[in-house]
Amino acid sequence: MADRGEARGNRVLQGVGLIGRLRAWGADHLRAGIGALGRLARTRVATVMTAAVIGIALAVPAAFLLLLNNVERHAGTWDEGVQISLFLRMETAESDYRALAEQIAARESVRRTEVVSPEEALDEFRELSGIDGALAMLDDNPLPPVIVVHPVTGLGADSLQAMTAEFGARADVETVRLDLEWVQRLQAIMDLTRRAVWLVASLLGLAVIMVVGNTIRLAIENRREEIIITKLIGGTNAFIRRPFLYEGAWYGLVGGVLATVLVEGGRLLLSGPLHRLAELYQTGPLLTGLGFQGVVAVWVVGIGLGVAGSWVAVARQLAAIEPR
């Protein structure tokens, strides 16, 4: 806790220039942050236990979100089998449907197109059906030309349906077919999982705020007399609140560091089997790590939750502690 000179210093800042006030403000925050870290270091066991609870609470949603991101990343390769089949009218000339295929392939939402002429379709049907004799009796080829459209990976079900409707509205298209059921199921499962993860993350975030708040509340009770004396000599609530907010921030930061260690440690434990599985399926890494942005995000969330829990506890406790 700051000494009596620090509390008195807040009353004389008005007579100091802007640069001096900024320096004093920075020095006060630096002193409060270092002092808070020192107090946590003196109670290592309690600090580690509290930070461990925060770390586990942060690691669980972070691990699920990381897993979900990896699944979504690989889902982009799973939907490569999605295709739209355009069955053209029988009277469509070969030059026309081949020009149409090139026109569709030039779209940004289309990866490539395939043209199946009536002759190629009949040959394929003959090989698969095994009824060459019956087919030889036909005077004309009954199969129409077909354009198979392969959309780019990652398109949503709504985009695919809109594209299918657009193709079906063309005058030279007799029928259009899209197998979308499994894509819709996959996206529904991903949406449900994402909402469930965020729900769990919100509940665990609330638990972190409560844990930090209770810890800071106990710290305030242990220093009640010191807070009363500080108020008697002119210390403001902001001045008293500052070191406790830094304690909450340190709790959140240490918990965030532990969360990243747990997540990355779990990923490393699974890296061997996942690497062998990736080799069997001839694909890239199945489970990537948090990365720099992910690590920073976990730390920032931890600090934010720690400060929020500390602020709630300090606001309630300081209102009840007044010198008499």
C-alpha positions in Angstrom: 0.0 0.0 0.0 1.2 3.5 -0.7 2.7 5.5 2.2 1.3 8.7 3.5 3.5 10.8 1.2 2.0 9.2 -1.9 -1.5 10.0 -0.7 -0.6 13.6 0.1 1.1 13.9 -3.4 -2.3 13.6 -5.1 -3.4 16.9 -3.5 -0.5 19.0 -4.9 -0.7 17.8 -8.6 -2.7 20.9 -9.5 0.4 23.1 -9.0 2.5 20.9 -11.3 2.8 21.3 -15.1 1.2 18.9 -17.5 4.5 16.9 -18.1 5.0 16.7 -14.3 1.5 15.5 -13.8 1.9 12.9 -16.5 5.1 11.7 -14.9 3.5 11.6 -11.5 0.6 9.7 -12.9 2.9 7.2 -14.6 5.0 6.8 -11.5 1.9 6.1 -9.4 0.7 3.4 -11.8 4.1 1.9 -12.0 4.5 1.9 -8.3 1.0 0.4 -7.8 1.7 -2.3 -10.5 5.0 -3.3 -9.0 3.6 -3.2 -5.5 0.7 -5.5 -6.5 3.1 -7.9 -8.1 5.2 -7.9 -4.9 2.2 -8.7 -2.7 1.2 -11.6 -4.9 4.8 -12.9 -4.9 4.7 -12.9 -1.0 1.7 -15.2 -1.1 2.9 -17.6 -3.8 0.7 -20.6 -2.9 -2.5 -18.7 -2.8 -1.5 -16.8 -6.0 -0.7 -19.9 -7.9 -4.0 -21.6 -6.8 -6.1 -18.6 -7.9 -4.2 -18.2 -11.1 -4.5 -22.0 -11.8 -8.3 -21.8 -11.5 -8.3 -18.8 -13.9 -6.0 -20.6 -16.3 -8.2 -23.7 -16.4 -11.3 -21.6 -16.9 -9.6 -19.8 -19.8 -8.0 -23.0 -21.3 -11.3 -24.9 -21.7 -13.0 -22.5 -24.1 -9.7 -21.6 -25.8 -9.1 -25.3 -26.5 -12.6 -25.8 -27.9 -12.4 -22.6 -30.0 -9.0 -23.8 -31.3 -10.5 -27.2 -32.2 -13.5 -25.5 -33.9 -11.2 -23.3 -36.0 -9.2 -26.3 -37.1 -12.4 -28.2 -38.0 -13.7 -25.2 -40.0 -10.3 -25.0 -41.7 -10.5 -28.6 -42.9 -14.1 -28.3 -43.7 -13.0 -26.1 -46.6 -11.4 -29.2 -48.1 -14.3 -31.5 -47.3 -16.7 -29.6 -49.4 -14.6 -30.0 -52.6 -17.1 -32.8 -53.6 -20.0 -30.4 -53.8 -21.0 -29.9 -57.4 -23.9 -28.5 -59.4 -25.1 -30.4 -62.4 -26.7 -28.5 -65.2 -28.7 -30.7 -67.6 -29.1 -28.7 -70.8 -31.8 -28.9 -73.4 -31.3 -31.5 -76.1 -31.2 -29.0 -78.9 -28.3 -27.0 -77.4 -25.4 -26.9 -79.9 -22.0 -28.1 -78.8 -20.4 -24.7 -79.4 -23.1 -23.1 -77.2 -22.7 -25.3 -74.2 -19.0 -25.3 -74.3 -19.1 -21.5 -74.4 -21.5 -21.5 -71.5 -19.1 -23.7 -69.5 -16.2 -21.3 -70.1 -18.5 -18.4 -69.1 -19.4 -20.1 -65.8 -15.8 -21.1 -65.1 -14.8 -17.5 -65.2 -16.9 -16.7 -62.2 -15.0 -16.0 -58.9 -17.3 -18.4 -57.0 -16.5 -21.3 -59.4 -13.4 -23.4 -59.1 -13.8 -25.2 -62.4 -16.3 -26.7 -64.8 -16.6 -30.0 -66.6 -18.5 -30.6 -69.9 -20.1 -34.0 -70.5 -21.2 -34.3 -74.0 -24.2 -36.6 -74.9 -21.8 -39.1 -76.5 -19.6 -39.2 -73.4 -22.6 -39.6 -71.2 -23.9 -42.5 -73.3 -20.5 -44.2 -73.3 -20.3 -43.9 -69.5 -23.9 -45.2 -69.1 -23.1 -48.1 -71.4 -20.1 -49.1 -69.2 -22.0 -48.8 -66.0 -25.3 -50.4 -67.0 -24.1 -53.4 -69.0 -27.0 -53.2 -71.5 -25.1 -52.5 -74.7 -27.6 -54.5 -76.7 -30.6 -52.4 -75.7 -28.7 -49.2 -76.1 -27.7 -50.2 -79.6 -31.3 -50.4 -80.6 -31.9 -46.7 -79.9 -32.2 -44.5 -83.0 -31.1 -41.3 -81.1 -29.0 -40.5 -78.1 -31.5 -39.7 -75.3 -29.0 -38.1 -72.9 -28.6 -34.3 -72.9 -25.3 -32.4 -72.6 -24.3 -31.7 -69.0 -22.1 -29.1 -67.4 -20.7 -30.0 -64.0 -19.9 -26.9 -61.9 -17.4 -27.2 -59.0 -17.9 -24.2 -56.7 -15.0 -22.8 -54.7 -14.6 -24.3 -51.3 -16.0 -22.6 -48.2 -19.3 -21.3 -49.8 -22.2 -21.4 -47.5 -25.4 -23.3 -48.2 -27.3 -20.0 -49.0 -24.7 -19.1 -51.6 -24.8 -22.5 -53.2 -28.6 -22.4 -53.3 -28.6 -18.9 -54.9 -26.1 -20.1 -57.5 -28.2 -23.1 -58.3 -31.4 -21.0 -58.7 -29.5 -18.6 -61.0 -28.3 -21.5 -63.2 -31.8 -23.0 -63.2 -33.4 -19.8 -64.5 -31.4 -19.9 -67.7 -33.4 -20.7 -70.9 -30.9 -23.3 -72.1 -31.0 -25.3 -68.8 -33.6 -28.0 -68.5 -32.8 -29.2 -65.0 -30.3 -28.3 -62.3 -29.3 -30.5 -59.4 -27.4 -29.8 -56.2 -26.6 -32.3 -53.4 -26.6 -29.9 -50.5 -28.0 -31.9 -47.6 -24.7 -33.0 -46.1 -23.3 -29.5 -46.4 -26.3 -28.1 -44.5 -25.9 -30.7 -41.8 -22.2 -29.9 -41.4 -22.9 -26.2 -41.2 -25.7 -26.7 -38.7 -23.5 -28.8 -36.5 -20.7 -26.2 -36.7 -23.1 -23.4 -35.8 -24.5 -25.3 -32.8 -21.0 -26.2 -31.6 -19.9 -22.6 -31.9 -22.8 -21.3 -29.9 -22.3 -23.9 -27.2 -18.6 -23.0 -27.0 -19.4 -19.3 -26.6 -22.0 -20.2 -23.9 -19.5 -22.2 -22.0 -16.9 -19.4 -22.4 -19.3 -16.9 -21.0 -20.1 -19.0 -18.0 -16.5 -19.6 -17.3 -15.7 -16.0 -17.8 -18.3 -15.2 -15.1 -16.7 -17.7 -12.9 -13.3 -16.0 -13.3 -14.8 -12.7 -12.3 -16.3 -14.2 -9.2 -13.1 -15.9 -8.2 -11.0 -12.8 -8.7 -13.6 -10.7 -7.0 -13.7 -13.0 -3.9 -9.9 -13.0 -3.8 -9.7 -9.2 -3.9 -12.4 -8.9 -1.4 -10.4 -10.9 1.1 -7.3 -8.8 0.3 -9.3 -5.6 1.0 -10.6 -7.0 4.3 -7.1 -7.8 5.4 -6.1 -4.2 4.7 -9.2 -2.5 6.1 -7.3 -0.5 8.7 -4.8 0.7 6.2 -7.5 1.8 3.8 -9.3 3.7 6.6 -6.0 5.5 7.5 -5.4 6.3 3.8 -8.9 7.9 3.6 -8.3 9.9 6.7 -5.2 11.5 5.2 -6.9 12.4 2.0 -6.6 9.3 -0.2 -9.3 9.1 -2.9 -11.2 6.0 -3.8 -9.3 6.0 -7.2 -6.0 6.0 -5.4 -7.0 3.2 -3.1 -8.6 1.2 -5.9 -5.5 1.3 -8.2 -3.3 -1.4 -6.5 -6.2 -3.8 -6.3 -7.0 -3.4 -9.9 -3.4 -4.2 -10.7 -3.7 -7.3 -8.5 -6.7 -8.4 -10.6 -4.7 -7.7 -13.8 -1.8 -9.8 -12.6 -4.1 -12.6 -11.6 -5.6 -12.5 -15.1 -2.2 -12.3 -16.9 -0.7 -15.2 -14.9 -4.0 -17.2 -15.5 -3.8 -16.4 -19.3 -0.2 -17.6 -19.4 -1.1 -20.8 -17.7 -4.1 -21.2 -20.1 -1.8 -20.9 -23.2 0.6 -23.4 -21.6 -2.2 -25.9 -21.0 -3.6 -25.5 -24.6 -0.3 -25.7 -26.3 0.8 -28.6 -24.1 -2.3 -30.5 -24.9 -1.7 -29.9 -28.6 1.9 -31.1 -28.4 0.8 -34.3 -26.7 -1.6 -35.0 -29.6 0.9 -33.9 -32.3 2.4 -37.4 -32.8 -0.9 -39.3 -33.5 -2.3 -36.4 -35.5 0.9 -36.2 -37.6 0.5 -39.9 -38.5 -3.2 -39.4 -39.3 -2.4 -36.5 -41.5 0.2 -38.5 -43.4 -2.4 -41.3 -44.0 -4.9 -38.8 -45.4 -2.2 -36.9 -47.3 -3.3 -33.6 -45.8 -1.7 -30.7 -43.9 -1.4 -30.3 -40.1 -4.7 -31.4 -38.6 -4.3 -29.2 -35.4 -2.6 -25.9 -35.6 -1.7 -23.9 -32.5 -3.0 -20.6 -31.1 -0.4 -18.5 -32.9 0.7 -15.1 -31.7 -2.7 -13.5 -32.1 -4.4 -16.3 -30.2 -1.9 -16.1 -27.3 -2.3 -12.4 -27.1 -6.1 -12.7 -27.2 -6.1 -15.2 -24.3 -3.8 -13.0 -22.2 -5.9 -9.9 -23.0 -9.1 -11.7 -22.0 -7.5 -12.9 -18.8 -6.4 -9.4 -17.9 -9.8 -8.0 -18.7 -11.6 -10.6 -16.6 -9.2 -10.1 -13.7 -9.7 -6.3 -13.8 -13.5 -6.7 -14.0 -13.6 -9.0 -11.0 -11.3 -6.7 -9.0 -13.4 -3.6 -10.0 -16.6 -5.2 -8.8 -15.1 -6.3 -5.5 -13.4 -2.9 -4.8 -16.5 -0.9 -5.7 -18.6 -2.8 -3.2 -16.0 -3.0 -0.4 -14.8 0.7 -0.6 -18.4 1.9 -0.3 -18.7 0.0 3.0 -15.3 1.2 4.4 -15.5 4.7 5.7 -13.6 6.3 8.6 -15.6 7.1 11.6 
